Amino acid sequence: MKIKEIKQNLLRNLGNIFLHSVINVLCKSVKVNRINYSVIESLLTEKQNFVLAFWHGTMLIPWYLHRGQNFSALISQSKDGALLANSLVKWGYKVTRGSSHKGGKEALETLLENSKRNFSIAITPDGPTGPPRVMKAGAVVTAQRSSIPLVLCGVACSKKYVFNSWDKFEVPKFFSEVVLKYSEPIFVDENLSRDETSKIIKQCDVELNKLQDDAEKVF
């Protein structure tokens, strides 16, 4: 390995460590209000795994708050995805790399296998490239084929930084307030036709956008 490559790898590793530490401090500083969280508590108490879906642009706080809850996460194979995967592994997630554009079929099969091993599944259903807040099939199909419930989550911050990215990625400011609003469990019949499943996906799209709007209205 060349000296230049060694230096690049060293800087990348140091950057990963520093970024993860900053994220932890930031997330610990926010005040969290979780609406309808009893749904999640009941599922955890019953040891029922589930699919949790939240929009790509709001993902930082739910990733953090659901750490250590036996989740498998689907993360894109991009360089940005590698940074996120680093933090998720440290938070106790079983990370699967892939997306609808690259490695999607294989990633879905891995998620389904993980669900059979009683992992819950966390998905950003509009990722990895959007369009933002438009639900793709992944979350619903995973819940359907795994025969486990789907829970949707809207997330909003009182004060935040918004990045100029396709998803308008949000990072809460230190000591700000965060609201998460969860849906009731959604059960998707595995015997539905493709057209019927498509209708469920559209209904979930509407519901998740409503949860997102409701969370934002708090502020």
Backbone bond lengths (Angstrom), bond angles and torsions (degrees), N, CA, C in turn:
res aa  C-N    CA-C-N  psi(-1)  N-CA   C-N-CA  omega(-1)  CA-C   N-CA-C  phi
1 M - - - 1.474 - - 1.526 109.91 -
2 K 1.324 117.30 135.23 1.446 121.94 -179.09 1.529 110.81 -72.38
3 I 1.361 113.79 155.12 1.460 120.25 179.81 1.530 110.56 -56.99
4 K 1.339 116.32 -40.75 1.470 120.61 -179.56 1.527 111.28 -60.58
5 E 1.329 116.62 -42.44 1.461 120.71 179.87 1.521 111.14 -66.77
6 I 1.325 116.49 -38.35 1.471 120.80 177.67 1.527 110.40 -61.60
7 K 1.332 116.33 -44.40 1.464 120.49 179.02 1.530 111.11 -63.50
8 Q 1.342 116.42 -41.88 1.464 120.27 -179.87 1.525 111.22 -63.39
9 N 1.325 116.08 -42.50 1.463 120.11 179.16 1.522 111.06 -65.62
10 L 1.317 116.59 -39.07 1.456 120.83 178.96 1.517 111.02 -63.77
11 L 1.342 116.05 -46.64 1.464 120.45 179.35 1.524 111.21 -63.34
12 R 1.338 116.55 -39.31 1.461 120.54 179.13 1.531 110.63 -63.82
13 N 1.322 116.55 -43.14 1.467 120.34 179.73 1.525 111.76 -65.96
14 L 1.332 115.74 -41.15 1.470 119.42 177.16 1.527 110.68 -64.15
15 G 1.344 115.64 -39.22 1.461 120.08 177.80 1.511 111.63 -63.07
16 N 1.332 117.60 -41.44 1.460 121.54 178.37 1.519 111.26 -61.39
17 I 1.331 116.08 -44.34 1.461 120.60 -179.33 1.524 110.48 -64.59
18 F 1.332 116.28 -45.98 1.463 120.71 -178.64 1.522 110.92 -64.29
19 L 1.342 116.97 -45.19 1.460 121.09 -179.08 1.517 111.07 -61.01
20 H 1.319 117.25 -44.77 1.461 120.57 -179.31 1.529 111.23 -62.11
21 S 1.318 117.09 -40.04 1.468 121.17 179.85 1.530 111.18 -64.37
22 V 1.338 115.84 -42.76 1.465 120.47 179.21 1.534 110.54 -64.17
23 I 1.328 116.99 -43.20 1.466 121.34 179.40 1.520 110.32 -60.35
24 N 1.327 116.99 -43.33 1.465 120.14 179.19 1.527 111.71 -60.19
25 V 1.324 116.33 -46.77 1.473 120.24 -179.59 1.525 110.18 -62.88
26 L 1.337 116.44 -43.22 1.463 121.05 179.87 1.526 111.06 -61.16
27 C 1.318 116.47 -50.79 1.464 120.35 -176.01 1.526 112.54 -65.11
28 K 1.331 116.49 -32.58 1.464 120.20 177.50 1.524 111.45 -69.60
29 S 1.334 117.06 -22.37 1.467 120.41 -175.30 1.528 113.29 -82.37
30 V 1.332 118.34 -19.71 1.459 119.83 -173.55 1.531 111.12 -81.14
31 K 1.325 115.27 152.80 1.462 122.11 175.63 1.525 107.91 -95.36
32 V 1.322 116.95 124.48 1.463 121.40 -171.13 1.527 111.29 -109.20
33 N 1.331 115.56 132.51 1.459 122.90 173.27 1.523 107.88 -120.44
34 R 1.338 117.27 112.94 1.457 121.52 -177.11 1.528 110.02 -106.74
35 I 1.320 116.37 112.78 1.458 122.77 -177.84 1.528 109.68 -91.96
36 N 1.326 115.41 129.36 1.468 122.87 -179.09 1.528 111.72 64.88
37 Y 1.320 116.49 29.13 1.459 120.74 179.48 1.522 112.29 -69.41
38 S 1.336 116.60 -14.59 1.473 120.11 177.62 1.531 110.86 -58.13
39 V 1.336 116.43 -27.12 1.468 120.49 176.14 1.529 110.24 -60.13
40 I 1.327 116.36 -47.18 1.466 121.10 179.90 1.528 109.99 -67.36
41 E 1.322 116.35 -42.88 1.463 120.25 -179.45 1.527 111.29 -59.73
42 S 1.334 116.51 -40.93 1.464 120.43 179.45 1.521 111.17 -64.55
43 L 1.340 116.53 -43.86 1.456 120.43 179.53 1.533 110.91 -63.09
44 L 1.327 116.57 -41.17 1.455 120.23 179.28 1.531 110.95 -66.67
45 T 1.338 116.25 -41.74 1.469 120.69 178.84 1.524 111.24 -62.19
46 E 1.328 115.24 -40.28 1.470 120.45 179.92 1.527 112.85 -79.30
47 K 1.350 115.63 -2.29 1.471 121.66 -176.53 1.528 111.35 55.93
48 Q 1.343 114.14 37.38 1.454 121.72 177.11 1.523 109.16 -97.04
49 N 1.319 117.13 114.97 1.451 118.32 176.71 1.526 110.09 -74.00
50 F 1.319 117.17 161.00 1.454 122.17 -172.46 1.518 110.22 -157.38
51 V 1.318 115.64 169.41 1.463 121.66 173.70 1.527 107.90 -101.26
52 L 1.323 117.23 130.05 1.464 122.73 177.39 1.524 108.29 -115.06
53 A 1.345 116.78 126.01 1.466 121.14 -177.30 1.526 110.78 -124.13
54 F 1.332 116.29 133.39 1.472 123.02 176.55 1.516 107.18 -146.30
55 W 1.330 116.31 154.11 1.460 120.27 -175.60 1.523 112.46 -65.11
56 H 1.321 115.11 147.43 1.465 122.78 -176.11 1.526 111.98 -56.72
57 G 1.313 117.29 -41.16 1.458 120.62 -177.20 1.514 114.82 -69.83
58 T 1.337 116.97 -15.76 1.471 121.10 -177.27 1.518 112.62 -109.94
59 M 1.323 118.20 13.24 1.461 120.81 -162.82 1.525 115.77 -74.09
60 L 1.331 119.36 -20.38 1.464 119.91 -171.57 1.531 112.56 -57.72
61 I 1.323 117.44 -52.56 1.462 120.39 -175.32 1.535 112.44 -67.10
62 P 1.336 120.40 -47.58 1.469 117.52 177.38 1.523 113.52 -62.01
63 W 1.340 118.24 -36.03 1.465 118.71 174.18 1.522 109.70 -57.02
64 Y 1.317 116.40 -45.85 1.468 120.54 -177.08 1.534 111.76 -67.14
65 L 1.327 116.86 -46.27 1.463 120.24 -174.09 1.526 112.98 -69.89
66 H 1.320 116.88 -24.02 1.462 119.21 -179.40 1.529 112.33 -100.55
67 R 1.318 115.87 17.51 1.469 119.50 176.29 1.537 108.79 -65.89
68 G 1.304 115.26 150.16 1.457 120.14 176.55 1.514 114.87 70.10
69 Q 1.344 117.73 16.65 1.468 121.11 -179.04 1.534 111.74 -110.97
70 N 1.324 116.59 26.09 1.470 121.64 174.68 1.524 112.17 63.44
71 F 1.340 115.63 49.39 1.460 121.57 -179.92 1.519 112.03 -102.01
72 S 1.316 114.70 145.03 1.459 122.75 165.69 1.527 107.03 -105.14
73 A 1.328 117.02 135.48 1.459 120.96 -174.77 1.523 111.32 -120.01
74 L 1.322 115.72 139.35 1.464 121.88 175.67 1.525 109.03 -97.11
75 I 1.333 116.70 117.24 1.465 122.71 -176.41 1.522 108.97 -125.80
76 S 1.324 116.79 139.37 1.468 121.11 -177.87 1.532 111.01 -64.18
77 Q 1.314 115.46 162.70 1.459 121.86 -178.75 1.522 112.70 -89.53
78 S 1.328 117.07 14.80 1.464 121.26 179.35 1.527 110.87 -78.17
79 K 1.343 116.25 171.52 1.459 120.53 176.50 1.522 111.18 -64.85
80 D 1.342 116.65 -38.29 1.463 120.00 176.30 1.524 110.07 -63.14
81 G 1.343 115.39 -38.41 1.452 119.89 177.56 1.512 112.21 -61.50
82 A 1.334 116.41 -34.77 1.467 120.77 179.12 1.528 110.76 -64.27
83 L 1.339 116.90 -38.94 1.465 120.37 177.51 1.517 111.02 -64.21
84 L 1.331 116.26 -43.80 1.458 120.45 178.66 1.523 110.94 -64.94
85 A 1.329 116.44 -43.76 1.461 120.59 -179.26 1.521 111.14 -57.95
86 N 1.323 116.73 -36.79 1.464 121.18 179.32 1.528 111.22 -59.41
87 S 1.326 116.59 -45.55 1.465 120.00 179.31 1.526 111.64 -69.53
88 L 1.329 116.22 -39.76 1.460 119.24 -177.67 1.529 111.74 -64.41
89 V 1.302 116.61 -39.73 1.465 119.57 177.21 1.526 110.02 -60.33
90 K 1.332 116.51 -42.00 1.471 120.38 178.81 1.515 111.82 -67.34
91 W 1.329 117.32 -24.36 1.463 121.41 177.24 1.525 112.43 -88.52
92 G 1.310 116.84 4.17 1.455 119.90 174.74 1.515 115.99 93.27
93 Y 1.331 117.60 12.13 1.464 120.89 178.19 1.533 110.24 -82.19
94 K 1.312 115.32 146.98 1.462 120.99 169.00 1.525 105.95 -93.00
95 V 1.314 116.98 108.27 1.461 122.19 -169.32 1.521 111.44 -91.32
96 T 1.341 115.38 131.87 1.455 123.40 173.09 1.524 107.71 -115.59
97 R 1.322 117.53 127.15 1.460 121.74 -178.72 1.523 109.94 -96.91
98 G 1.327 115.99 131.26 1.457 120.85 178.13 1.516 109.49 158.67
99 S 1.339 116.72 172.30 1.458 121.70 179.96 1.516 108.13 -161.31
100 S 1.340 115.06 -179.56 1.454 119.24 177.86 1.525 111.74 -67.20
101 H 1.349 117.05 -18.58 1.458 121.03 -177.89 1.523 112.90 -95.58
102 K 1.319 116.51 -30.33 1.456 119.74 -174.31 1.517 109.90 -145.36
103 G 1.316 115.69 118.52 1.457 119.70 178.64 1.510 113.48 71.27
104 G 1.344 117.12 20.66 1.453 120.60 -173.54 1.511 114.07 -66.15
105 K 1.327 116.89 -47.12 1.461 120.38 -178.32 1.524 111.01 -62.70
106 E 1.334 115.79 -45.77 1.457 120.27 179.87 1.530 111.22 -64.58
107 A 1.343 116.66 -39.49 1.464 120.94 179.74 1.520 110.71 -64.36
108 L 1.345 116.69 -41.88 1.463 120.56 179.11 1.521 110.36 -62.23
109 E 1.307 116.93 -43.56 1.466 120.05 179.44 1.527 110.91 -62.19
110 T 1.339 116.51 -37.91 1.469 119.96 177.90 1.522 110.97 -66.02
111 L 1.342 116.87 -41.29 1.465 120.35 177.34 1.525 110.81 -61.59
112 L 1.319 116.51 -41.99 1.460 120.55 179.24 1.528 110.57 -63.18
113 E 1.322 116.45 -40.47 1.461 119.85 176.70 1.522 110.74 -64.04
114 N 1.342 116.47 -40.63 1.458 120.18 178.92 1.528 111.56 -64.48
115 S 1.342 116.62 -36.85 1.463 119.89 178.25 1.524 110.87 -63.90
116 K 1.336 116.79 -35.43 1.467 120.60 177.59 1.523 111.55 -67.15
117 R 1.320 115.55 -23.20 1.469 121.03 177.46 1.532 110.62 -92.54
118 N 1.324 115.40 16.06 1.473 124.45 174.13 1.522 114.30 73.43
119 F 1.343 117.51 21.49 1.464 119.96 170.15 1.527 108.73 -80.77
120 S 1.333 116.85 141.77 1.452 120.57 165.29 1.527 107.84 -79.16
121 I 1.332 116.52 159.89 1.462 121.30 -173.81 1.522 109.64 -121.75
122 A 1.331 117.17 125.30 1.468 122.18 177.39 1.532 109.40 -107.01
123 I 1.344 116.10 128.15 1.464 121.28 -175.68 1.528 110.45 -137.59
124 T 1.328 116.06 139.95 1.470 121.16 167.76 1.534 106.10 -98.79
125 P 1.319 118.52 102.11 1.471 121.30 -166.41 1.524 115.46 -73.16
126 D 1.340 118.02 -6.28 1.465 119.78 175.07 1.535 111.62 -104.84
127 G 1.333 117.48 2.32 1.459 120.92 -178.34 1.515 111.95 -86.32
128 P 1.343 116.83 169.40 1.465 126.38 1.59 1.526 114.58 -93.50
129 T 1.347 118.12 -5.24 1.472 118.97 -175.52 1.526 113.74 -131.00
130 G 1.324 117.62 10.41 1.441 120.03 176.03 1.511 114.12 85.49
131 P 1.328 117.16 -167.02 1.472 126.14 8.13 1.528 112.18 -65.20
132 P 1.340 116.39 152.22 1.461 120.12 -176.02 1.518 112.60 -64.50
133 R 1.328 113.92 141.11 1.460 122.77 175.75 1.527 112.88 56.91
134 V 1.323 114.92 35.41 1.461 122.06 171.23 1.524 106.73 -124.52
135 M 1.319 117.03 118.35 1.454 120.48 -171.66 1.519 112.86 -77.19
136 K 1.330 114.66 126.97 1.448 121.32 170.50 1.534 108.74 -88.19
137 A 1.311 116.63 -178.21 1.463 120.82 -169.95 1.528 114.49 -78.49
138 G 1.347 117.47 -20.46 1.462 121.38 -166.96 1.509 116.82 -50.87
139 A 1.334 117.88 -50.14 1.462 120.81 -175.21 1.522 111.35 -65.30
140 V 1.327 116.30 -45.69 1.469 120.84 -178.24 1.529 110.65 -67.11
141 V 1.317 117.23 -45.08 1.465 120.68 -178.66 1.528 110.93 -65.24
142 T 1.332 117.27 -38.36 1.459 120.01 177.92 1.523 110.72 -62.86
143 A 1.347 116.44 -45.03 1.462 120.03 177.79 1.525 111.14 -62.85
144 Q 1.331 115.88 -41.69 1.461 121.19 -178.46 1.529 111.56 -64.08
145 R 1.307 116.53 -50.45 1.463 120.18 -175.19 1.533 112.36 -75.29
146 S 1.341 116.21 -20.01 1.470 120.37 178.16 1.523 112.16 -92.14
147 S 1.346 115.84 -12.93 1.475 121.50 -175.87 1.518 111.59 57.48
148 I 1.339 115.79 42.00 1.459 121.42 175.42 1.524 108.86 -125.82
149 P 1.350 117.87 156.17 1.471 119.81 -177.47 1.522 113.28 -70.00
150 L 1.320 114.31 154.98 1.462 123.42 175.53 1.522 108.42 -110.01
151 V 1.325 116.97 131.21 1.461 122.78 175.23 1.521 108.35 -120.49
152 L 1.327 116.50 129.55 1.461 122.60 179.12 1.524 109.46 -99.95
153 C 1.332 116.83 150.98 1.464 120.19 -175.78 1.528 111.32 -142.08
154 G 1.325 116.12 120.58 1.454 122.31 172.03 1.517 109.90 -92.64
155 V 1.329 117.18 141.56 1.467 121.83 -173.87 1.525 109.94 -133.99
156 A 1.323 117.00 132.34 1.465 120.72 179.01 1.525 110.87 -141.70
157 C 1.337 116.41 150.02 1.473 123.02 -179.70 1.527 109.82 -119.93
158 S 1.324 116.37 143.11 1.466 119.92 178.56 1.525 110.95 -71.62
159 K 1.324 116.48 -39.69 1.463 122.49 177.56 1.519 107.50 -134.94
160 K 1.323 116.59 132.92 1.461 118.22 -172.87 1.518 111.11 -155.51
161 Y 1.326 113.81 160.76 1.456 122.32 167.84 1.523 106.51 -98.68
162 V 1.337 116.97 137.02 1.462 121.19 178.65 1.530 108.30 -118.77
163 F 1.315 116.06 120.82 1.458 121.38 -177.54 1.530 110.55 -81.36
164 N 1.304 116.04 154.17 1.457 121.70 178.28 1.529 109.93 -87.06
165 S 1.317 115.33 61.98 1.463 122.26 179.95 1.521 108.55 -117.55
166 W 1.332 116.81 170.42 1.475 119.76 -176.88 1.519 112.31 -57.41
167 D 1.351 117.17 -32.62 1.466 121.04 -177.10 1.524 113.22 -96.15
168 K 1.345 116.85 2.09 1.466 121.16 -175.09 1.532 110.22 51.63
169 F 1.317 114.34 53.97 1.463 122.08 -173.69 1.521 111.96 -54.83
170 E 1.336 115.98 130.70 1.454 122.11 -173.95 1.531 111.29 -108.15
171 V 1.321 115.10 134.84 1.464 121.81 173.28 1.525 107.38 -125.79
172 P 1.326 118.27 120.59 1.468 119.38 -179.78 1.522 111.22 -64.95
173 K 1.316 115.87 148.02 1.452 119.73 174.65 1.530 109.05 -77.85
174 F 1.334 115.66 157.46 1.458 120.16 179.45 1.534 110.75 -55.37
175 F 1.323 116.35 135.19 1.466 125.11 175.17 1.536 113.05 66.22
176 S 1.325 116.63 18.94 1.460 119.54 175.69 1.524 109.70 -81.94
177 E 1.339 116.65 177.23 1.458 122.23 177.84 1.531 109.27 -105.31
178 V 1.321 114.70 144.95 1.463 120.97 -179.76 1.520 108.98 -130.15
179 V 1.330 116.55 136.25 1.459 122.47 176.18 1.516 109.23 -117.01
180 L 1.330 115.68 133.11 1.455 121.71 171.74 1.525 107.44 -121.55
181 K 1.316 117.10 128.41 1.458 121.10 178.30 1.525 109.09 -118.97
182 Y 1.336 115.79 122.39 1.453 122.38 -175.05 1.530 111.02 -102.13
183 S 1.310 115.31 146.58 1.462 121.22 175.21 1.524 109.97 -82.95
184 E 1.322 115.48 169.26 1.457 120.22 166.67 1.533 108.09 -70.46
185 P 1.321 118.52 158.21 1.468 119.81 177.41 1.529 111.34 -60.51
186 I 1.303 115.70 137.61 1.466 122.78 178.86 1.531 107.72 -112.44
187 F 1.330 116.08 124.55 1.456 120.36 -179.42 1.533 108.77 -106.92
188 V 1.315 116.33 127.09 1.459 122.23 -176.28 1.528 108.52 -109.55
189 D 1.313 116.29 114.36 1.465 121.95 -177.90 1.531 110.40 -61.69
190 E 1.329 116.06 127.07 1.470 119.51 -178.19 1.526 112.87 -69.52
191 N 1.336 117.13 -13.31 1.466 120.64 -178.03 1.532 113.18 -94.28
192 L 1.324 117.57 4.35 1.461 120.06 179.37 1.526 111.15 -65.57
193 S 1.324 115.44 148.74 1.464 120.29 175.01 1.527 109.08 -73.85
194 R 1.331 115.48 171.23 1.471 119.38 178.65 1.528 110.97 -61.92
195 D 1.330 117.71 -41.60 1.464 121.23 179.28 1.524 110.99 -64.62
196 E 1.327 116.78 -41.07 1.464 120.68 179.16 1.529 110.91 -66.47
197 T 1.317 115.90 -38.51 1.466 120.10 177.59 1.528 110.51 -65.77
198 S 1.338 116.49 -38.71 1.468 120.70 177.57 1.526 111.09 -60.85
199 K 1.324 116.85 -36.83 1.468 120.82 177.68 1.526 110.72 -65.25
200 I 1.336 116.09 -39.81 1.459 120.08 177.95 1.527 110.53 -63.57
201 I 1.325 116.51 -40.83 1.469 120.65 178.44 1.531 110.33 -60.21
202 K 1.325 117.18 -43.62 1.460 121.26 178.95 1.525 111.19 -64.97
203 Q 1.335 116.63 -39.91 1.461 120.74 178.29 1.533 110.71 -64.33
204 C 1.336 116.28 -40.21 1.460 120.34 178.35 1.523 110.93 -67.57
205 D 1.321 116.81 -35.31 1.459 121.56 175.47 1.532 110.20 -58.65
206 V 1.324 116.02 -47.69 1.462 121.11 178.99 1.525 110.60 -62.43
207 E 1.334 116.09 -43.96 1.461 120.86 -177.18 1.527 111.59 -65.86
208 L 1.331 117.25 -43.64 1.464 119.39 -179.38 1.523 111.09 -66.86
209 N 1.317 118.08 -37.63 1.459 120.31 176.02 1.528 111.61 -65.65
210 K 1.333 116.14 -34.86 1.467 119.35 177.15 1.533 110.64 -67.97
211 L 1.327 116.73 -42.39 1.466 120.68 176.78 1.523 110.30 -60.85
212 Q 1.325 116.68 -40.65 1.454 121.12 178.06 1.526 111.37 -63.78
213 D 1.335 116.43 -44.88 1.468 120.95 178.57 1.527 110.58 -63.47
214 D 1.327 116.86 -42.43 1.472 120.82 179.29 1.520 111.07 -61.81
215 A 1.334 117.29 -42.25 1.457 121.10 179.61 1.532 110.44 -63.93
216 E 1.316 116.55 -41.11 1.472 120.45 -178.70 1.524 111.58 -69.40
217 K 1.338 117.11 -29.77 1.466 120.46 -179.85 1.517 112.88 -68.50
218 V 1.319 117.12 -18.79 1.473 120.87 177.65 1.520 110.49 -59.39
219 F 1.335 115.44 -31.58 1.476 120.54 -178.27 1.520 111.18 -102.99
